[in-house]
Amino acid sequence: MFESRSRRDFLKIAAGVAATELLADAAIEATAAESPRGEIIVRVTDKTRRYASAPSLRWKPAAAAAGEAIALDPAKRYQAMLGFGAAFTDAACYMFNELPKTSREQLFHELFSPSEMGLSVGRICVGSSDYSTSVYSFDEGEPDPELTRFSVDHDRTYILPMLLEARKVNPELFLLASPWSPPGWMKSSNTMLGGAIWRHYFATYASYLAKFLKAYETDGVTVNAITTQNEVDTDQDGRMPAAMWPQEYEMDFVRDHLGPKLAAENLATKIWLLDHNYSLWGRAVCMLDDPGVRKYADGIAWHGYVGTPELMNRVHEYHPDIKMYWTEGGPDITAPDYQTDWSKWSATFSDILQNWCRCIIGWNLALDEHGKPNLGPFPCGGVVTIDSKTKAITRSGQYWALAHFSRAVRRGAVRVASQSKSAEVRHAGFANPDGSMVLVITNPGSPGTVQLQLGGAVSEAALPADSVTTLTWKS
């Protein structure tokens, strides 16, 4: 009974995404046919304000452009949006679990409720990542090709409870799962730290991942998408859970093992490829050129550590039907601007969205004041910091950048054309399924103004220094 209910929940989410995309199409057509009217609601984050209300603006008949201008064209539409969020790592769930129940309920309402931040996508780890309390898989010990020891008991302590609690606040929460490493006995290194999987364990590993998905579903947490491997092109020098997956390995595994296994098990979980940097765009194209791989691949998952967002557009040029998803990136807990780098993150998000991505998934949702728990080499910070002693919550600059998108851009919204001549000011425009319009503007530099141009109407917005501004209006 529980499994059936979980399956219905997944189908509801999938159907909801498709329906909202159709509604968004209709909304854009209506928007394109009419001039804007009414007030423009303004929200600003800058030196003294955090997603704060500012005086509303009005549209007026167009005149000659003065100064900087952003031209909007809702008739030109691009990708539909899945949502915004971050990762429920072992470390993040551990920190959430450390909060008093009332504090956690308040934080989850703030983060996930559609009436608040409305975070609607998240990433989970299949076993241990570098942000875990320990190194573990779901089948530890000597080789076990029949997976007789398989168990997700580790995750039942605090990971699954946190996911269930978050889904209770936002039932539409879409979850991506990524493995950092197969169990050590499947690998050349005989450990989860570094190395590569043996080919003769491909079928076993496909069964392992299917067992993970079914075990989570049985416990009430349906996983909507999965990648073969987090960061396929590095083993991190054996410093943390990681595994190398050469291109031909990933192609063979998806085409001949994982895809067929999920189909045979009647699992509707989507497969996303790569889960690594923009610089690997050529690998993504080559994998998608294989009809067997393309049969099972829903999209490409991207990280932004190497290369630039424009490289994703090259994959779109070769495979315009493939979906793009951005699945990892977070702040540095040691950076002096950890709490104030909203402009950096908002500009990054705008560039990502301008190059076909349907979601933004940051890295750890929560860590402590030292970027812990962490058994790896990197000094990451959480979207929020939970003090290990006082349990006080601090919000990062990335949090405020996410807020400017997630609070205004709904699932099924469609990105629309927005253009300007400025090399510094970043922007991204959207049409929501309900017909409302959103424009997020990032100004990392000095204060100024910008003229908005939409059809036969214009409006002028003040842009404070080092700021993010979200504008919303009805067509």
Secondary structure, DSSP 8 states (H G I E B T S, - for coil): -HHHHHHHHHHHHHHHHHHHHHHHHHHHHHHHHS---SEEEEEEESSS-SSEEEEEEE-EE-----SSEEEEEEEEEEEE--EEEEEE-HHHHHHHHHS-HHHHHHHHHHHH-TTTT---EEEEEES--SSSSS---SS-SS--TT-TT---HHHHTTHHHHHHHHHHH-TT-EEEEEES---GGGBTTSSSBS-BB-GGGHHHHHHHHHHHHHHHHHTT----EEES-SSTT--GGGSSB--B--HHHHHHHIIIIIHHHHHHTT---EEEEEEEEGGGHHHHHHHHHSHHHHHHEEEEEEE-SSS-THHHHHHHHH-TTSEEEEEE---BTTSTTTTT-HHHHHHHHHHHHTTTEEEEEEEESEE-TTS-S--SS--B--SEEE-TTT--EEE-HHHHHHHHHHTT--TT-EEEEEE-S-SS-EEEEEE-TTSEEEEEEEE-SS-EEEEEEETTEEEEEEE-TTEEEEEEEE-
